[in-house]
Amino acid sequence: MSDKTLLNPKKTPKKRTLRQHVLRRLVMVVPLMLLMIGLAKTGFLDKMADRYTFRAESWFNDTALVSHLRLLVTSNGMSHDRPDCLLFIVNGNDPLTASRIDVMQKHSGTCPNPGKELPKLFTLQIDRVNHTIMSDQGAPGEFHPVP
């Protein structure tokens, strides 16, 4: 017996039915599920994951940097393509502290407009020491800061 029934023997606690149990769970799970789907569709979860995982030492890791740039390019509106339809080509001849990365449009798999060409969208100039990114979007060869 519980403490409540010992104090008041006339009042017995009512047991929840299976239907009530299921409904209470649904009232909690369905709004949380809808919230998570909404956050994932808006890209908020990706931005938060990038903010949490991209650190100062990630500027010298090409894989982490390309992942960060993929999110940055799509969220800033520099490209209206899906993130998985962008191809980042790191120039291996550049010094470690500053490098150029060509951003190209991929046309394979689930990406639209299948073709044999990889159109170049723009070039990103990365200063890894000072953590700055410059782009020549709209004016090839003339670099300006990325917002």
DRENBAPA-895526 format. One record per residue (C-alpha): residue number from 0; residue in one letter; x, y, z. Coordinates in Angstrom, 2 decimals, m for minus. Layout:
REM DRENBAPA-895526
{i = NUM, aa = A, X = X, Y = Y, Z = Z}
...
***
This chain:
REM DRENBAPA-895526
{i = 0, aa = M, X = 0.00, Y = 0.00, Z = 0.00}
{i = 1, aa = S, X = 1.11, Y = 3.51, Z = m0.65}
{i = 2, aa = D, X = 1.39, Y = 6.31, Z = 1.87}
{i = 3, aa = K, X = m1.78, Y = 7.98, Z = 0.55}
{i = 4, aa = T, X = m3.95, Y = 4.97, Z = 1.26}
{i = 5, aa = L, X = m2.53, Y = 4.61, Z = 4.77}
{i = 6, aa = L, X = m3.38, Y = 8.20, Z = 5.65}
{i = 7, aa = N, X = m6.84, Y = 8.11, Z = 4.11}
{i = 8, aa = P, X = m8.11, Y = 4.52, Z = 3.90}
{i = 9, aa = K, X = m11.40, Y = 5.49, Z = 2.22}
{i = 10, aa = K, X = m9.69, Y = 6.99, Z = m0.84}
{i = 11, aa = T, X = m7.96, Y = 4.54, Z = m3.15}
{i = 12, aa = P, X = m5.86, Y = 5.78, Z = m6.06}
{i = 13, aa = K, X = m7.34, Y = 5.22, Z = m9.51}
{i = 14, aa = K, X = m5.26, Y = 3.24, Z = m11.93}
{i = 15, aa = R, X = m4.62, Y = 4.64, Z = m15.37}
{i = 16, aa = T, X = m6.08, Y = 2.75, Z = m18.24}
{i = 17, aa = L, X = m3.97, Y = 1.77, Z = m21.21}
{i = 18, aa = R, X = m5.77, Y = 4.36, Z = m23.31}
{i = 19, aa = Q, X = m4.93, Y = 7.14, Z = m20.85}
{i = 20, aa = H, X = m1.33, Y = 5.97, Z = m20.71}
{i = 21, aa = V, X = m1.00, Y = 6.01, Z = m24.51}
{i = 22, aa = L, X = m2.69, Y = 9.41, Z = m24.83}
{i = 23, aa = R, X = m0.40, Y = 10.98, Z = m22.24}
{i = 24, aa = R, X = 2.64, Y = 9.66, Z = m24.06}
{i = 25, aa = L, X = 1.34, Y = 10.94, Z = m27.39}
{i = 26, aa = V, X = 0.69, Y = 14.40, Z = m25.94}
{i = 27, aa = M, X = 4.41, Y = 14.58, Z = m25.12}
{i = 28, aa = V, X = 5.94, Y = 12.78, Z = m28.09}
{i = 29, aa = V, X = 4.01, Y = 14.26, Z = m31.04}
{i = 30, aa = P, X = 4.81, Y = 17.97, Z = m30.34}
{i = 31, aa = L, X = 8.46, Y = 17.14, Z = m29.66}
{i = 32, aa = M, X = 8.66, Y = 15.15, Z = m32.88}
{i = 33, aa = L, X = 7.11, Y = 18.01, Z = m34.87}
{i = 34, aa = L, X = 9.52, Y = 20.47, Z = m33.26}
{i = 35, aa = M, X = 12.52, Y = 18.33, Z = m34.19}
{i = 36, aa = I, X = 11.32, Y = 17.94, Z = m37.78}
{i = 37, aa = G, X = 10.79, Y = 21.70, Z = m38.04}
{i = 38, aa = L, X = 14.26, Y = 22.44, Z = m36.65}
{i = 39, aa = A, X = 15.85, Y = 19.95, Z = m39.03}
{i = 40, aa = K, X = 14.02, Y = 21.37, Z = m42.09}
{i = 41, aa = T, X = 15.07, Y = 24.95, Z = m41.28}
{i = 42, aa = G, X = 18.72, Y = 23.95, Z = m40.87}
{i = 43, aa = F, X = 18.87, Y = 25.10, Z = m37.26}
{i = 44, aa = L, X = 20.15, Y = 21.72, Z = m36.05}
{i = 45, aa = D, X = 22.96, Y = 21.77, Z = m38.63}
{i = 46, aa = K, X = 23.99, Y = 25.27, Z = m37.58}
{i = 47, aa = M, X = 24.03, Y = 24.31, Z = m33.91}
{i = 48, aa = A, X = 26.07, Y = 21.18, Z = m34.61}
{i = 49, aa = D, X = 28.55, Y = 23.21, Z = m36.65}
{i = 50, aa = R, X = 28.81, Y = 25.85, Z = m33.94}
{i = 51, aa = Y, X = 29.48, Y = 23.13, Z = m31.37}
{i = 52, aa = T, X = 31.96, Y = 21.04, Z = m33.37}
{i = 53, aa = F, X = 33.91, Y = 23.62, Z = m35.45}
{i = 54, aa = R, X = 36.82, Y = 24.85, Z = m33.33}
{i = 55, aa = A, X = 39.95, Y = 26.94, Z = m33.93}
{i = 56, aa = E, X = 42.02, Y = 23.86, Z = m34.77}
{i = 57, aa = S, X = 39.41, Y = 22.84, Z = m37.37}
{i = 58, aa = W, X = 40.68, Y = 25.60, Z = m39.67}
{i = 59, aa = F, X = 43.72, Y = 23.39, Z = m40.40}
{i = 60, aa = N, X = 41.68, Y = 20.23, Z = m41.03}
{i = 61, aa = D, X = 40.44, Y = 20.21, Z = m44.63}
{i = 62, aa = T, X = 37.55, Y = 17.83, Z = m43.94}
{i = 63, aa = A, X = 36.19, Y = 19.90, Z = m41.04}
{i = 64, aa = L, X = 36.73, Y = 23.14, Z = m42.96}
{i = 65, aa = V, X = 34.87, Y = 21.89, Z = m46.05}
{i = 66, aa = S, X = 31.99, Y = 20.72, Z = m43.85}
{i = 67, aa = H, X = 31.85, Y = 24.19, Z = m42.25}
{i = 68, aa = L, X = 32.06, Y = 25.93, Z = m45.65}
{i = 69, aa = R, X = 29.31, Y = 23.72, Z = m47.09}
{i = 70, aa = L, X = 26.96, Y = 24.93, Z = m44.34}
{i = 71, aa = L, X = 28.17, Y = 28.53, Z = m44.62}
{i = 72, aa = V, X = 27.73, Y = 28.71, Z = m48.41}
{i = 73, aa = T, X = 24.20, Y = 27.30, Z = m48.34}
{i = 74, aa = S, X = 22.97, Y = 29.22, Z = m45.29}
{i = 75, aa = N, X = 24.29, Y = 32.60, Z = m46.53}
{i = 76, aa = G, X = 22.52, Y = 32.22, Z = m49.85}
{i = 77, aa = M, X = 25.75, Y = 32.10, Z = m51.84}
{i = 78, aa = S, X = 24.35, Y = 29.01, Z = m53.56}
{i = 79, aa = H, X = 20.80, Y = 27.79, Z = m53.82}
{i = 80, aa = D, X = 21.92, Y = 24.22, Z = m54.45}
{i = 81, aa = R, X = 21.56, Y = 21.56, Z = m51.80}
{i = 82, aa = P, X = 24.69, Y = 21.12, Z = m49.66}
{i = 83, aa = D, X = 25.30, Y = 17.62, Z = m51.03}
{i = 84, aa = C, X = 25.25, Y = 19.02, Z = m54.61}
{i = 85, aa = L, X = 28.28, Y = 21.24, Z = m54.01}
{i = 86, aa = L, X = 31.80, Y = 20.04, Z = m54.66}
{i = 87, aa = F, X = 34.70, Y = 21.70, Z = m52.85}
{i = 88, aa = I, X = 38.12, Y = 21.31, Z = m54.48}
{i = 89, aa = V, X = 41.04, Y = 22.24, Z = m52.22}
{i = 90, aa = N, X = 44.11, Y = 23.55, Z = m54.06}
{i = 91, aa = G, X = 46.96, Y = 21.39, Z = m52.79}
{i = 92, aa = N, X = 49.70, Y = 23.73, Z = m54.08}
{i = 93, aa = D, X = 48.80, Y = 26.57, Z = m51.70}
{i = 94, aa = P, X = 50.65, Y = 27.11, Z = m48.41}
{i = 95, aa = L, X = 49.15, Y = 25.56, Z = m45.27}
{i = 96, aa = T, X = 48.20, Y = 28.90, Z = m43.75}
{i = 97, aa = A, X = 46.27, Y = 30.22, Z = m46.75}
{i = 98, aa = S, X = 44.50, Y = 28.18, Z = m49.36}
{i = 99, aa = R, X = 42.02, Y = 28.48, Z = m52.18}
{i = 100, aa = I, X = 38.97, Y = 26.26, Z = m52.49}
{i = 101, aa = D, X = 36.96, Y = 26.11, Z = m55.71}
{i = 102, aa = V, X = 33.23, Y = 25.61, Z = m55.19}
{i = 103, aa = M, X = 31.64, Y = 23.70, Z = m58.05}
{i = 104, aa = Q, X = 28.14, Y = 22.48, Z = m58.84}
{i = 105, aa = K, X = 27.88, Y = 18.71, Z = m58.84}
{i = 106, aa = H, X = 25.54, Y = 17.05, Z = m61.35}
{i = 107, aa = S, X = 25.44, Y = 13.40, Z = m60.40}
{i = 108, aa = G, X = 23.28, Y = 11.07, Z = m58.36}
{i = 109, aa = T, X = 20.30, Y = 12.93, Z = m56.92}
{i = 110, aa = C, X = 21.56, Y = 16.38, Z = m57.95}
{i = 111, aa = P, X = 19.57, Y = 18.15, Z = m60.69}
{i = 112, aa = N, X = 20.64, Y = 18.67, Z = m64.31}
{i = 113, aa = P, X = 22.74, Y = 15.58, Z = m64.87}
{i = 114, aa = G, X = 25.56, Y = 16.42, Z = m67.20}
{i = 115, aa = K, X = 29.26, Y = 15.87, Z = m67.69}
{i = 116, aa = E, X = 30.28, Y = 19.40, Z = m66.73}
{i = 117, aa = L, X = 31.09, Y = 20.66, Z = m63.26}
{i = 118, aa = P, X = 30.33, Y = 24.39, Z = m63.45}
{i = 119, aa = K, X = 32.52, Y = 26.48, Z = m61.18}
{i = 120, aa = L, X = 30.43, Y = 28.78, Z = m58.98}
{i = 121, aa = F, X = 33.19, Y = 30.75, Z = m57.24}
{i = 122, aa = T, X = 36.48, Y = 30.48, Z = m55.37}
{i = 123, aa = L, X = 36.96, Y = 30.83, Z = m51.63}
{i = 124, aa = Q, X = 40.24, Y = 32.19, Z = m50.29}
{i = 125, aa = I, X = 40.86, Y = 30.92, Z = m46.75}
{i = 126, aa = D, X = 43.26, Y = 32.55, Z = m44.30}
{i = 127, aa = R, X = 43.57, Y = 29.75, Z = m41.76}
{i = 128, aa = V, X = 45.67, Y = 31.71, Z = m39.25}
{i = 129, aa = N, X = 43.35, Y = 34.75, Z = m39.03}
{i = 130, aa = H, X = 40.16, Y = 32.68, Z = m39.57}
{i = 131, aa = T, X = 38.90, Y = 34.75, Z = m42.48}
{i = 132, aa = I, X = 37.09, Y = 33.68, Z = m45.63}
{i = 133, aa = M, X = 37.06, Y = 35.71, Z = m48.85}
{i = 134, aa = S, X = 34.99, Y = 34.96, Z = m51.95}
{i = 135, aa = D, X = 35.08, Y = 36.05, Z = m55.57}
{i = 136, aa = Q, X = 31.39, Y = 35.38, Z = m56.11}
{i = 137, aa = G, X = 29.96, Y = 37.72, Z = m58.74}
{i = 138, aa = A, X = 33.36, Y = 39.15, Z = m59.69}
{i = 139, aa = P, X = 35.93, Y = 36.46, Z = m60.57}
{i = 140, aa = G, X = 39.39, Y = 37.37, Z = m59.34}
{i = 141, aa = E, X = 38.17, Y = 40.14, Z = m56.99}
{i = 142, aa = F, X = 37.85, Y = 38.79, Z = m53.46}
{i = 143, aa = H, X = 35.58, Y = 40.24, Z = m50.79}
{i = 144, aa = P, X = 34.76, Y = 39.03, Z = m47.24}
{i = 145, aa = V, X = 32.06, Y = 36.42, Z = m46.81}
{i = 146, aa = P, X = 29.31, Y = 37.58, Z = m44.45}
***
